[in-house]
Amino acid sequence: MMRLPKFNYRVAKKVSDAVKMISDSGPDAMFVAGGTDLYPNMKRRQQTPKTVISVTRLRELHNLEGDATKGMVIGGSITLTEVCNNPRIRRDYPVIAEAAGLISTPILRNMGTIGGNLLLDTRCNYYDQNYEWRKAINFCMKKDGDICWVAPSSPRCWAVQSSDLAPVMVALGAKVRLASTSGERIVSASDLYNNDGIQYLNKRRDELLIDIHLPPVNGTRAVYKKLRRRGAFDFPVLGVAAALEMAGDGTVRDARLILGGVAPAPLKVAEAEAALIGQRLDAERIEEAAQACYVKARPLDNTDFVMGWRKQMARPFVVRALEELQR
């Protein structure tokens, strides 16, 4: 049985208290909300904070306001189940509710939060193992070692961003609000992620994700498609988030196509977007965009399924997403 290591557990009651606690505790402290990612990682000794600061009681992180016309603010500690079931989210930003409903299982969605999923640790077959397994291969670059077993000649880590909501938020043009003892800052979802399996977030350890800011819908329609082995529990080995804004003449005014599960960060496919903008969304353009995504997707052998097949599946999954938006 894998057990949690010893650690100090603190409960913050205000945002100002939370950011002061982590500042005072130093680099060996982490925030926790649902804990569905952090606690298993701690059991495997992938993450080993000496102090864990709970933010589940922070009222500001449970705030939800706005609508499709004005834009919406979703607190970072709102659970995935609440996201799935909230009438306003389902009505105004249905793709978020749908993507949240594809995450893990009902029990874990009851605990896991929207902020936690956006900040999910990157994953890899050589990293997501218990301590003794990792020790037997002399560890890996992401934790305790100096080599990437997926790409041994590479100077960097290729662990995969496996959040379902990350590509969706990038496609929607969302932003997140981060707070620390230095103040607050707003970061766009597209700038939140780095293409690096270790330094995967443009966020300091002492910064707390307060909420997610969604822009007004303005006629944008979006969809998310997920590839995984089972119909529940599994992380995506490929995710496709597509968002289109149509012009009055039936052409595509704006397009955003984001791939998840194939790189350390959500992958924007500008070539696919360019193939759609200014054009009618017909079969030829859909196929052109799908081909561009296939070319851009370069998964490595670090998660479930054969990497070549994951790459092949980028094409039909993009087609399915765009055909759904075509209706």
SULVEN-V540042 format. One line per field, one symbol per residue. burial: 1 if it has 24 or more other C-alpha atoms within 12 Angstrom, else 0. A space follows every 50 residues. Layout:
burial = ???
//
This chain:
burial = 00000000011100110111111010001111111111111111111110 11111111011101001100111111111111111101100111111111 11110001111111111111111111111110010000111110001111 00000111111111111111111111111100000111111111111111 11111111111111101001111111110000011111111111110000 01111111111111111110111111101111001111111111011111 111110000111111111111110110
//
